[in-house]
Amino acid sequence: MHRRRHGHLHHPGAFGLKSNYITPQGEQRLREELEHLWHVERRKVTQEVSDAAAQGDRSENAEYIYGKKRLREIDRRVRYLTKRLDDLKVVEPTDRGDGKVYFGAHVRVEDENGEISEYQIVGPDEFDAKTGRISMNSPVGSVLLGKREGDEVLVRRPKGDSHWTILGVRYGDSAE
């Protein structure tokens, strides 16, 4: 599913086609990143490039060359975030009262070794494995969607299949 585009690999999403869903918190994080890049980072790097250009020969000026490269990276990310934020659909995680795992749910699971983990099912733009936010499009996220407390699921992972039991499903930010 990778395509070549302008000499770079273009990846449509972490796992297949990208969903346009995002939690309100995820959208806020992307907006904050965009604001920081545009109003803080870009201004700082632009000034650094200007200062480096004033030092003379630009062809051998590492600060100038690096600064121009960093500006291109910032501008590329700003364009991406601006377009992506227009395409995203903010979805407030909602407990529908049926105990099922839907977008935004926090899911506590136990594997066959008795290890307990908790994940939140989020959109592909906000996943962060370190904090337990997993994409709804990921193998783990997609197998958990639609399940409920007590269900057993088979999780296929590169390091081997694992059998999990869903211990709990909750919505919101309060701990279970």
Residue frames as a rotation matrix with the C-alpha (Angstrom) as fourth column:
MET 1
0.568 0.823 0.000 0.00
0.823 -0.568 0.000 0.00
0.000 0.000 -1.000 0.00
HIS 2
0.047 -0.627 -0.777 3.05
0.307 -0.731 0.609 2.27
-0.950 -0.268 0.159 -0.13
ARG 3
0.784 0.144 0.604 3.35
0.621 -0.196 -0.759 4.60
0.009 0.970 -0.243 -3.11
ARG 4
-0.387 -0.917 -0.091 6.33
0.885 -0.398 0.242 6.54
-0.259 0.013 0.966 -4.35
ARG 5
0.763 0.579 0.288 5.77
0.631 -0.763 -0.138 10.25
0.140 0.287 -0.948 -4.43
HIS 6
0.803 -0.499 0.327 8.50
-0.400 -0.857 -0.327 12.76
0.443 0.132 -0.887 -5.20
GLY 7
-0.078 -0.944 -0.319 11.20
-0.322 0.327 -0.888 10.25
0.943 0.033 -0.330 -4.28
HIS 8
-0.727 -0.118 0.677 9.74
-0.686 0.089 -0.722 9.52
0.025 -0.989 -0.145 -0.85
LEU 9
-0.771 0.538 -0.341 7.59
0.493 0.843 0.216 6.68
0.403 -0.002 -0.915 0.38
HIS 10
-0.518 0.707 0.481 4.04
-0.733 -0.657 0.177 7.85
0.441 -0.261 0.859 0.99
HIS 11
-0.904 0.220 -0.367 2.25
0.362 0.849 -0.385 5.89
0.227 -0.481 -0.847 3.69
PRO 12
-0.331 0.856 0.398 -1.53
-0.033 -0.432 0.901 6.35
0.943 0.285 0.172 3.77
GLY 13
0.539 0.496 0.681 -1.80
-0.715 -0.159 0.681 5.52
0.445 -0.854 0.269 7.47
ALA 14
-0.278 -0.677 0.681 -0.28
-0.927 0.375 -0.005 3.42
-0.253 -0.633 -0.732 10.17
PHE 15
-0.716 0.128 0.686 -2.48
0.108 0.991 -0.072 0.49
-0.690 0.023 -0.724 9.19
GLY 16
-0.338 0.594 0.730 -4.20
0.933 0.311 0.179 0.63
-0.120 0.742 -0.660 5.82
LEU 17
-0.153 0.371 0.916 -6.53
0.479 -0.783 0.397 3.47
0.865 0.499 -0.057 4.95
LYS 18
-0.956 -0.279 -0.096 -6.68
0.231 -0.504 -0.832 6.29
0.183 -0.818 0.546 7.45
SER 19
0.045 0.964 -0.261 -9.87
0.985 0.000 0.170 6.87
0.164 -0.265 -0.950 9.39
ASN 20
-0.324 -0.106 0.940 -10.95
0.218 -0.975 -0.035 10.48
0.921 0.194 0.339 9.78
TYR 21
0.753 0.631 -0.186 -12.10
0.297 -0.074 0.952 10.06
0.587 -0.772 -0.243 13.39
ILE 22
-0.516 -0.854 0.065 -10.32
0.274 -0.237 -0.932 11.88
0.812 -0.463 0.356 16.21
THR 23
0.128 0.510 -0.850 -11.18
0.988 0.011 0.155 12.52
0.088 -0.860 -0.503 19.85
PRO 24
0.913 0.216 0.348 -11.60
0.197 -0.976 0.087 16.14
0.358 -0.011 -0.934 20.99
GLN 25
0.701 -0.710 -0.062 -8.35
-0.097 -0.182 0.979 15.79
-0.706 -0.680 -0.196 22.98
GLY 26
0.005 -0.694 0.720 -6.51
0.780 0.453 0.431 14.48
-0.625 0.560 0.544 19.91
GLU 27
0.452 0.218 0.865 -7.77
0.779 -0.569 -0.264 17.36
0.435 0.793 -0.427 17.78
GLN 28
0.997 -0.077 0.012 -6.67
-0.072 -0.835 0.545 19.84
-0.032 -0.544 -0.838 20.47
ARG 29
0.358 -0.924 0.138 -3.16
0.244 0.235 0.941 18.31
-0.901 -0.303 0.309 20.51
LEU 30
-0.039 -0.343 0.939 -2.87
0.988 0.129 0.088 18.64
-0.151 0.930 0.334 16.72
ARG 31
0.730 0.359 0.581 -4.11
0.464 -0.885 -0.036 22.27
0.502 0.296 -0.813 16.83
GLU 32
0.878 -0.461 -0.133 -1.58
-0.118 -0.476 0.872 23.07
-0.465 -0.749 -0.472 19.58
GLU 33
0.059 -0.878 0.476 1.21
0.638 0.399 0.658 21.49
-0.767 0.265 0.584 17.52
LEU 34
0.201 0.099 0.974 0.17
0.936 -0.313 -0.162 23.54
0.289 0.944 -0.156 14.47
GLU 35
0.955 0.193 0.225 0.09
0.117 -0.942 0.313 26.77
0.272 -0.273 -0.923 16.50
HIS 36
0.630 -0.775 -0.055 3.48
0.036 -0.042 0.998 26.04
-0.776 -0.631 0.001 18.07
LEU 37
-0.027 -0.652 0.758 5.08
0.880 0.344 0.327 25.23
-0.473 0.676 0.564 14.73
TRP 38
0.295 0.234 0.926 3.69
0.819 -0.561 -0.120 28.31
0.492 0.794 -0.357 13.02
HIS 39
0.845 0.201 0.495 4.00
0.005 -0.929 0.369 30.92
0.534 -0.309 -0.787 15.78
VAL 40
0.769 -0.596 0.233 7.06
-0.361 -0.102 0.927 29.73
-0.528 -0.797 -0.294 17.72
GLU 41
0.274 -0.703 0.656 9.21
0.440 0.699 0.564 27.23
-0.855 0.134 0.501 15.85
ARG 42
0.424 -0.072 0.903 8.98
0.900 -0.075 -0.429 28.79
0.099 0.995 0.033 12.39
ARG 43
0.943 -0.064 0.325 9.69
-0.074 -0.997 0.016 32.30
0.323 -0.039 -0.946 13.66
LYS 44
0.643 -0.736 0.212 12.70
-0.285 0.026 0.958 31.06
-0.710 -0.677 -0.193 15.64
VAL 45
0.138 -0.593 0.793 14.18
0.681 0.638 0.359 29.11
-0.719 0.491 0.492 12.71
THR 46
0.683 0.149 0.715 13.49
0.667 -0.525 -0.528 31.97
0.297 0.838 -0.458 10.27
GLN 47
0.921 -0.366 0.131 15.49
-0.388 -0.843 0.373 34.30
-0.026 -0.394 -0.919 12.53
GLU 48
0.366 -0.813 0.453 18.31
-0.021 0.480 0.877 31.73
-0.931 -0.330 0.159 12.79
VAL 49
0.295 -0.200 0.934 18.44
0.913 0.349 -0.213 31.41
-0.283 0.916 0.286 8.98
SER 50
0.885 0.077 0.460 18.50
0.248 -0.913 -0.323 35.19
0.395 0.400 -0.827 8.62
ASP 51
0.750 -0.646 0.142 21.33
-0.482 -0.388 0.785 35.47
-0.452 -0.657 -0.603 11.15
ALA 52
0.206 -0.681 0.703 23.28
0.371 0.719 0.588 32.67
-0.906 0.139 0.401 9.43
ALA 53
0.565 0.063 0.822 22.78
0.823 -0.101 -0.558 34.29
0.048 0.993 -0.109 5.99
ALA 54
0.972 -0.168 0.163 24.28
-0.174 -0.984 0.024 37.50
0.156 -0.052 -0.986 7.31
GLN 55
0.553 -0.800 0.234 27.51
-0.119 0.202 0.972 35.63
-0.825 -0.565 0.016 8.13
GLY 56
-0.249 -0.713 -0.656 28.55
-0.770 -0.265 0.580 35.39
-0.587 0.649 -0.483 4.49
ASP 57
-0.659 -0.147 -0.738 29.03
-0.690 0.509 0.515 32.43
0.300 0.848 -0.437 2.13
ARG 58
0.187 0.872 0.453 25.80
-0.946 0.285 -0.157 30.41
-0.266 -0.399 0.877 2.31
SER 59
0.509 0.028 -0.861 27.15
-0.564 0.767 -0.308 27.41
0.651 0.642 0.406 0.37
GLU 60
-0.296 -0.683 -0.667 29.45
0.191 0.642 -0.742 26.40
0.936 -0.347 -0.060 3.25
ASN 61
-0.635 0.148 0.758 27.35
-0.700 -0.524 -0.484 27.73
0.326 -0.839 0.437 6.13
ALA 62
-0.838 0.254 -0.482 26.05
0.310 0.950 -0.039 24.68
0.448 -0.182 -0.875 8.05
GLU 63
-0.689 0.612 -0.389 23.66
0.288 -0.261 -0.921 26.75
-0.665 -0.747 0.003 10.19
TYR 64
-0.421 0.517 -0.745 22.13
-0.779 -0.627 0.006 28.30
-0.464 0.583 0.667 7.06
ILE 65
-0.634 0.125 -0.764 21.81
-0.526 0.655 0.543 24.97
0.568 0.745 -0.349 5.22
TYR 66
-0.845 0.327 -0.423 20.35
0.510 0.731 -0.454 23.19
0.161 -0.600 -0.784 8.26
GLY 67
-0.651 0.605 -0.458 17.99
-0.024 -0.619 -0.785 26.09
-0.758 -0.501 0.417 8.97
LYS 68
-0.451 0.473 -0.757 16.62
-0.891 -0.286 0.352 26.07
-0.050 0.833 0.551 5.41
LYS 69
-0.715 0.162 -0.681 16.10
-0.070 0.952 0.299 22.31
0.696 0.262 -0.669 5.64
ARG 70
-0.814 0.406 -0.416 14.31
0.531 0.226 -0.817 22.69
-0.237 -0.886 -0.399 8.98
LEU 71
-0.577 0.621 -0.530 12.08
-0.520 -0.780 -0.349 25.42
-0.630 0.074 0.773 7.52
ARG 72
-0.512 0.370 -0.775 11.05
-0.700 0.344 0.626 23.07
0.498 0.863 0.083 4.70
GLU 73
-0.775 0.198 -0.600 10.23
0.391 0.896 -0.209 20.36
0.496 -0.397 -0.772 7.27
ILE 74
-0.753 0.510 -0.416 8.17
0.221 -0.400 -0.890 22.79
-0.620 -0.762 0.189 9.37
ASP 75
-0.509 0.564 -0.651 6.30
-0.796 -0.596 0.107 24.08
-0.327 0.572 0.752 6.31
ARG 76
-0.638 0.243 -0.731 5.56
-0.323 0.777 0.540 20.53
0.699 0.580 -0.417 5.14
ARG 77
-0.769 0.338 -0.543 4.17
0.627 0.567 -0.535 19.59
0.127 -0.752 -0.647 8.58
VAL 78
-0.687 0.536 -0.491 2.13
-0.155 -0.768 -0.621 22.83
-0.710 -0.350 0.611 8.77
ARG 79
-0.523 0.489 -0.699 0.58
-0.833 -0.117 0.541 22.10
0.182 0.865 0.468 5.35
TYR 80
-0.679 0.236 -0.695 -0.18
0.128 0.970 0.205 18.52
0.723 0.050 -0.689 6.38
LEU 81
-0.787 0.371 -0.493 -1.74
0.559 0.088 -0.825 19.51
-0.262 -0.924 -0.277 9.73
THR 82
-0.665 0.552 -0.503 -3.82
-0.511 -0.828 -0.232 22.29
-0.544 0.103 0.833 8.14
LYS 83
-0.439 0.486 -0.755 -5.24
-0.730 0.297 0.615 19.94
0.523 0.822 0.225 5.51
ARG 84
-0.702 0.120 -0.702 -5.68
0.300 0.944 -0.138 17.02
0.646 -0.307 -0.699 7.91
LEU 85
-0.864 0.395 -0.312 -7.51
0.208 -0.284 -0.936 19.10
-0.458 -0.874 0.163 10.52
ASP 86
-0.489 0.704 -0.515 -10.00
-0.848 -0.521 0.093 20.12
-0.203 0.482 0.852 7.80
ASP 87
-0.336 0.299 -0.893 -10.62
-0.528 0.725 0.442 16.43
0.780 0.621 -0.086 6.96
LEU 88
-0.929 -0.151 -0.337 -10.97
0.155 0.670 -0.726 15.13
0.335 -0.727 -0.599 10.52
LYS 89
0.124 0.983 0.137 -14.28
-0.164 -0.116 0.980 14.39
0.979 -0.144 0.147 12.21
VAL 90
-0.766 -0.362 0.530 -14.22
-0.539 -0.086 -0.838 15.03
0.349 -0.928 -0.129 15.95
VAL 91
0.142 0.776 -0.615 -16.07
-0.043 0.625 0.779 12.25
0.989 -0.085 0.122 17.78
GLU 92
-0.172 -0.094 0.981 -16.80
-0.950 -0.248 -0.191 12.50
0.261 -0.964 -0.047 21.49
PRO 93
-0.831 -0.127 -0.542 -16.35
-0.037 0.984 -0.175 9.04
0.556 -0.125 -0.822 23.06
THR 94
-0.203 0.870 0.449 -19.82
-0.942 -0.299 0.155 8.01
0.269 -0.391 0.880 24.22
ASP 95
-0.945 0.022 0.326 -20.95
-0.129 0.891 -0.435 5.13
-0.300 -0.453 -0.839 26.39
ARG 96
-0.543 0.768 -0.338 -23.95
-0.587 -0.059 0.808 3.72
0.601 0.637 0.483 24.54
GLY 97
-0.069 0.522 0.850 -24.91
-0.976 0.140 -0.166 1.63
-0.206 -0.841 0.500 27.56
ASP 98
0.834 0.406 -0.374 -24.48
-0.497 0.846 -0.191 -1.73
0.239 0.345 0.908 25.83
GLY 99
0.665 -0.616 0.423 -21.01
-0.200 0.399 0.895 -2.43
-0.720 -0.680 0.142 27.27
LYS 100
0.737 -0.367 0.568 -19.38
0.671 0.498 -0.549 -2.61
-0.082 0.786 0.613 23.85
VAL 101
-0.182 -0.888 -0.421 -16.05
0.504 -0.452 0.736 -1.17
-0.844 -0.078 0.530 22.79
TYR 102
0.777 0.365 0.513 -16.56
0.629 -0.432 -0.647 1.80
-0.015 0.825 -0.565 20.50
PHE 103
0.062 -0.745 0.664 -14.27
0.526 -0.540 -0.656 4.60
0.848 0.390 0.359 19.35
GLY 104
-0.047 -0.207 0.977 -12.70
-0.512 -0.835 -0.201 6.36
0.858 -0.509 -0.067 22.35
ALA 105
0.898 0.437 -0.045 -13.32
-0.204 0.506 0.838 3.53
0.389 -0.744 0.543 24.82
HIS 106
-0.204 -0.881 0.427 -10.76
-0.962 0.100 -0.253 2.60
0.181 -0.462 -0.868 27.47
VAL 107
0.716 0.430 -0.550 -10.40
-0.420 0.894 0.153 -1.18
0.558 0.122 0.821 27.46
ARG 108
-0.020 -0.685 0.728 -8.77
-0.953 0.233 0.193 -3.23
-0.302 -0.690 -0.657 30.24
VAL 109
0.669 0.164 -0.725 -7.50
-0.503 0.818 -0.279 -6.60
0.547 0.551 0.630 29.06
GLU 110
0.284 -0.599 0.749 -5.68
-0.692 0.413 0.592 -9.57
-0.664 -0.686 -0.298 30.53
ASP 111
0.056 -0.326 -0.944 -3.46
-0.889 0.415 -0.196 -11.83
0.455 0.850 -0.267 28.47
GLU 112
0.664 0.264 -0.699 -2.94
-0.119 0.961 0.250 -15.57
0.738 -0.083 0.670 28.95
ASN 113
-0.291 -0.848 -0.444 -0.02
0.514 0.252 -0.820 -14.84
0.807 -0.467 0.362 31.31
GLY 114
0.282 0.514 -0.810 -2.19
0.959 -0.141 0.244 -12.76
0.011 -0.846 -0.533 33.63
GLU 115
-0.774 -0.583 -0.249 -0.66
0.571 -0.811 0.123 -9.45
-0.274 -0.047 0.961 32.53
ILE 116
0.331 0.935 -0.127 -3.20
0.843 -0.353 -0.406 -6.63
-0.425 0.028 -0.905 32.64
SER 117
-0.843 -0.525 0.120 -3.06
0.514 -0.719 0.468 -3.67
-0.160 0.456 0.875 30.26
GLU 118
0.229 0.916 -0.329 -5.33
0.538 -0.401 -0.742 -0.79
-0.812 -0.007 -0.584 29.39
TYR 119
-0.795 -0.406 0.451 -5.74
0.588 -0.328 0.740 0.82
-0.152 0.853 0.499 25.99
GLN 120
0.002 0.795 -0.606 -7.82
-0.072 -0.605 -0.793 3.64
-0.997 0.045 0.056 24.59
ILE 121
-0.121 0.064 0.991 -9.13
0.920 0.381 0.088 3.18
-0.372 0.922 -0.105 21.06
VAL 122
0.141 0.064 -0.988 -8.37
-0.017 -0.998 -0.067 6.39
-0.990 0.026 -0.139 19.13
GLY 123
0.973 0.200 -0.111 -7.94
-0.087 -0.123 -0.989 7.66
-0.211 0.972 -0.102 15.59
PRO 124
0.586 -0.781 0.217 -4.74
0.804 0.526 -0.277 7.04
0.102 0.337 0.936 13.61
ASP 125
0.287 -0.477 0.831 -3.62
0.161 -0.831 -0.533 10.66
0.944 0.286 -0.162 14.02
GLU 126
0.349 -0.056 0.936 -3.44
-0.791 -0.553 0.262 10.41
0.503 -0.831 -0.237 17.81
PHE 127
0.899 -0.001 -0.437 -2.16
0.173 0.919 0.354 6.94
0.401 -0.394 0.827 18.62
ASP 128
0.082 -0.877 0.474 0.69
-0.803 -0.340 -0.490 6.75
0.591 -0.341 -0.731 21.12
ALA 129
0.332 0.044 -0.942 1.69
0.138 0.986 0.094 3.29
0.933 -0.161 0.321 22.30
LYS 130
-0.707 -0.698 -0.109 3.62
0.233 -0.085 -0.969 4.75
0.667 -0.711 0.223 25.27
THR 131
-0.807 0.459 0.372 0.42
-0.586 -0.537 -0.607 6.18
-0.079 -0.708 0.702 26.75
GLY 132
-0.713 0.503 0.488 -1.81
0.258 0.836 -0.484 3.26
-0.652 -0.219 -0.726 25.75
ARG 133
0.222 0.776 -0.590 -3.63
-0.498 -0.430 -0.753 5.06
-0.838 0.461 0.291 22.93
ILE 134
-0.668 -0.420 0.614 -3.96
0.232 0.666 0.708 2.64
-0.707 0.616 -0.347 20.03
SER 135
-0.728 0.344 -0.593 -5.37
-0.674 -0.517 0.528 3.28
-0.125 0.784 0.608 16.58
MET 136
0.198 0.901 0.386 -8.76
-0.558 0.427 -0.712 1.89
-0.806 -0.075 0.587 15.73
ASN 137
0.713 0.027 -0.700 -7.14
-0.683 0.252 -0.686 0.73
0.158 0.967 0.198 12.47
SER 138
-0.378 -0.920 0.105 -4.36
-0.917 0.356 -0.181 -1.24
0.129 -0.164 -0.978 14.19
PRO 139
-0.431 0.188 -0.882 -4.60
-0.097 0.963 0.253 -5.03
0.897 0.195 -0.397 14.52
VAL 140
-0.845 0.105 -0.524 -5.25
0.531 0.273 -0.802 -4.69
0.058 -0.956 -0.286 18.27
GLY 141
-0.776 0.559 -0.291 -7.69
-0.398 -0.792 -0.463 -1.80
-0.489 -0.244 0.838 17.94
SER 142
-0.386 0.659 -0.646 -9.72
-0.833 0.053 0.551 -3.45
0.397 0.750 0.528 15.21
VAL 143
-0.534 0.184 -0.825 -10.03
0.209 0.974 0.082 -6.75
0.819 -0.128 -0.559 17.11
LEU 144
-0.871 0.176 -0.459 -11.28
0.453 -0.076 -0.888 -4.94
-0.191 -0.981 -0.013 20.25
LEU 145
-0.776 0.602 -0.187 -13.93
-0.627 -0.768 0.131 -2.79
-0.065 0.219 0.974 18.51
GLY 146
-0.047 0.896 -0.442 -17.43
-0.723 0.275 0.634 -4.18
0.689 0.350 0.635 19.01
LYS 147
-0.326 -0.113 -0.938 -16.40
0.402 0.882 -0.246 -6.57
0.855 -0.458 -0.243 21.80
ARG 148
0.447 0.508 0.736 -17.55
-0.497 -0.543 0.677 -6.31
0.744 -0.669 0.010 25.43
GLU 149
-0.201 -0.512 0.835 -16.48
-0.979 0.086 -0.182 -7.19
0.022 -0.855 -0.519 28.96
GLY 150
0.225 0.199 0.954 -15.88
-0.460 0.885 -0.076 -10.94
-0.859 -0.422 0.291 29.32
ASP 151
0.970 0.107 -0.217 -15.21
-0.241 0.349 -0.906 -11.52
-0.021 0.931 0.364 25.63
GLU 152
0.206 -0.931 0.301 -12.06
0.189 0.340 0.921 -13.37
-0.960 -0.132 0.246 24.66
VAL 153
0.907 0.037 -0.419 -10.16
-0.373 -0.388 -0.843 -12.21
-0.194 0.921 -0.338 21.60
LEU 154
0.450 -0.799 0.399 -7.24
0.789 0.565 0.241 -13.50
-0.418 0.206 0.885 19.58
VAL 155
0.794 -0.284 -0.538 -4.65
-0.351 -0.936 -0.024 -10.80
-0.497 0.208 -0.842 18.98
ARG 156
0.683 -0.584 0.438 -2.26
0.730 0.558 -0.395 -11.49
-0.014 0.590 0.807 16.11
ARG 157
0.822 -0.503 -0.266 1.06
-0.402 -0.845 0.353 -9.73
-0.403 -0.183 -0.897 16.64
PRO 158
0.490 -0.712 -0.504 4.49
-0.627 0.115 -0.771 -10.01
0.606 0.693 -0.390 15.01
LYS 159
-0.531 -0.754 0.387 5.89
-0.808 0.312 -0.500 -11.60
0.256 -0.578 -0.775 18.18
GLY 160
-0.934 0.208 -0.291 3.13
0.215 0.977 0.009 -14.21
0.287 -0.054 -0.957 18.16
ASP 161
-0.100 0.986 0.134 -0.57
-0.008 -0.135 0.991 -14.66
0.995 0.098 0.021 18.74
SER 162
-0.990 -0.139 0.024 -2.00
-0.015 -0.065 -0.998 -13.85
0.140 -0.988 0.063 22.15
HIS 163
-0.160 0.969 -0.186 -5.35
0.634 0.246 0.734 -14.60
0.757 0.000 -0.654 23.76
TRP 164
-0.951 -0.115 0.287 -6.85
-0.099 -0.765 -0.637 -11.73
0.293 -0.634 0.716 25.73
THR 165
-0.169 0.916 -0.363 -9.88
0.963 0.232 0.138 -11.44
0.210 -0.326 -0.922 27.98
ILE 166
-0.366 0.135 0.921 -11.63
0.047 -0.986 0.163 -8.09
0.929 0.103 0.354 28.16
LEU 167
-0.633 0.022 -0.774 -11.90
0.758 0.222 -0.613 -7.14
0.159 -0.975 -0.157 31.84
GLY 168
0.020 0.648 -0.761 -13.63
0.636 -0.596 -0.490 -3.81
-0.771 -0.474 -0.424 31.49
VAL 169
-0.367 -0.014 0.930 -14.83
0.817 -0.483 0.315 -1.10
0.445 0.876 0.188 29.12
ARG 170
0.144 0.414 -0.899 -15.22
0.753 -0.635 -0.173 2.51
-0.642 -0.652 -0.403 30.17
TYR 171
0.197 -0.013 0.980 -15.60
0.768 -0.619 -0.163 5.93
0.609 0.785 -0.113 28.63
GLY 172
0.922 0.074 0.380 -14.31
-0.115 -0.885 0.452 9.28
0.369 -0.460 -0.807 29.85
ASP 173
0.106 -0.985 0.139 -11.12
-0.359 -0.169 -0.918 10.08
0.927 0.047 -0.371 31.71
SER 174
0.336 0.034 0.941 -11.92
-0.942 0.017 0.335 8.71
-0.005 -0.999 0.037 35.18
ALA 175
-0.721 -0.653 -0.232 -10.03
-0.633 0.757 -0.165 5.58
0.283 0.028 -0.959 36.26
GLU 176
0.085 0.764 -0.640 -11.97
-0.285 0.634 0.719 2.37
0.955 0.121 0.271 36.57
